[in-house]
Amino acid sequence: MKVTPTAIAEVLLVEPKVFGDERGFFYESFNKRQWQEETGLEGEFVQSNHSRSLHGVLRGLHYQIEQAQGKLVRTVVGEVFDVAVDLRKQSPTFGKWVGEYLSAENKKSLWIPPGFGHGFVVLSEVAEFLYKTTEYYAPQHECCIIWNDPDIAIDWPLVEEPVLSAKDGAGKLLRDAQVYR
């Protein structure tokens, strides 16, 4: 696996070594020993999630203010534009974002550490999105920042308004949201 820091160094792009031929392909999507050697991260993943979304669906920007989750995310069907936003008040990159295209074709994963908001928009007809988390889902601590916050100014690759859940449509502006210390 190849691990590359993004413009926000703690957010990591992970590219697996893929073995393929005329029959198809094989790759390890996760190997704990290699993960720890390549990233220096020791935490355990405690939950795996799988979502399926249609074209134009935007999920996020989600985070848990307590029981903060690190997420290792990837797309196994279709393509998404995946975003991480630094919500650590004391960080020099507070309020900044990074985005990566994740697809079934490129097989890349993104590591989003605790202290970051996360979201994605589906660019293909459908996308299936898998992610491992370092903490359990805790709805009582869940927060959402609105996807189009002008202070964050994410450059989403959209040609029309995204499809949002009621919760995501009611997300707060960063300046009004609870963030990490």
N, C-alpha and C positions, 0 to 999 in steps of 0.2 A: 504494500500500500504506500501511496505517496501522500504526505500531509503537507499542506501549504497554508501558511497564515494569510488571511485576507487583509484588507486595508485597516481593519480593526484586528490586531494581532491575536487576540484570544479566540476569535471566530476562525475556525479551521475548515479548509476545503480538503476533503478526503477522496482520493482517487484509487480504486482498487486495481489490483493486477488481474486482468481478465484473460482467461484461456478460452480461445474460440477456434472453431473450425466449421466445416460445412454442416455439421450436425447441430450446432448451436454454441453455447458458451457456458462457462462455469467461473465463479469467483466467490471468495469468502467475503460476505457482506460485513462480518464482524469477527474479529479474533482478539480476545481479551489481552493475551500476552503481547501481541504485536501492537495493539492500541496503546497499551501502557508504555511500551518501548518507544514508539514513534511520537507520542504526545506528552509523556510524563504525567498523564492524568491517572489517578488511582481510584477514582470513584466507581461505584457499582451502578449498573442499570437495574431498575426495579420494576419497570413497566414497559410494555411494547404496545403501540397503538397503530391502527390502520384506518385511514379515511379514504373515501371515494367522493370525488367532487366533479361537477360538470364544468364545461368551458365558462370562463368569466367569473366563477366563484372565487371570492377573496375571503380568506379566513385570517383573522388577526386584527390587530397586533396583541397577542395574548402573553400573559405572564402571571406568575403567582408571587405575590409580595412576601408571603411566608411559604416555607417549603419550596423555595425557588428551585425550578427544574433546569438542569442541563438537558439538552436534546441533541440526539444524533439522528438527523432526518435524511430521507432519500425518497425518490420517486421510482416506482416499479412499473407503472403504466402511465404513458403520456409525458407531459412536461409542465413544470411549474416555474415561476420566478419566486424564489425564496428569499426572505428578508429577515435580518437580525438588527435590532435597535438597542444601543447601549443605554440602559436605564439606571446605571450606577452614578449617583449624584457626584461622587468624588472623583470619577474617572475623567481623564483628559479628553475622552471621546464621548462623553455624555451627550445624548441626543443625536448622535451620528448613526448612520445606518450603512450596512453592506448588503448587497444582493447577489445571488448566484442563480443561474439556470440549472435546474436539476431535472434529469429526464431518465426514462427507461433506457434510452440510447446511450447517454454518456455515463450512466451508472455512478455518478458522483454523489457523495454525501456531504452534509454540512454539520459541523459541530457548533452548537449555540450554547455557550456556557450559562450557568445561573447568573442572573442579573441583567438579562437581555429580554426584550420583547421579541416575539416571533410571529411571522405571518407569511402567507403565500397566496399567489393568484394562479389559477389554472389557465394555461395557454393552449392546451390541446382540447379535443372534444371531451375527453374525460381524463382524470388523473387519479391514480391510487398512490397514496402517500403513506410511508411507514416511518415511525420514529420510536426510538427508545428514550426513556427519561430516567434521570437520576433520583427523582422524587416522585411520590404518588400524586395523582391528580387530587387536588383539594379545592372543590368549588367555593368553599367559604373564603379562600384567599385569592381567587382568580380576579384578575384585572384585565382591562382592555383599553388600549389607546386607539383612537380613530385612525383609520388607514390613511387618510389624506390630511393629516395634521400639517399645517403650513410651516411650522417651526422645524419639523423633521424633514419635510419635503422629499419624500421617497419618489423616485422616478420610476413608477410602475409602468410596465410595458402594456398599457391598455389602449384600446381603440374605442371603447364604450364604457359606460358606467358599470362597475362590478356588481355582481350579485352578492348581497350580504345577508347574514342572519340578523334578526332584530338586535341581538346582543352586540354584534360587531358594528352595526349601524349606530348604536348608542354609545360607542366608545368615547372616552374622554380625550381632551387635548392634553398633550404632555405637560403643559404648564399647570394644569388642574389635577393631574394624576398623582397617585401615590407612587413613589419610586424608591429604589434601594439607596441606602445611605452610603 
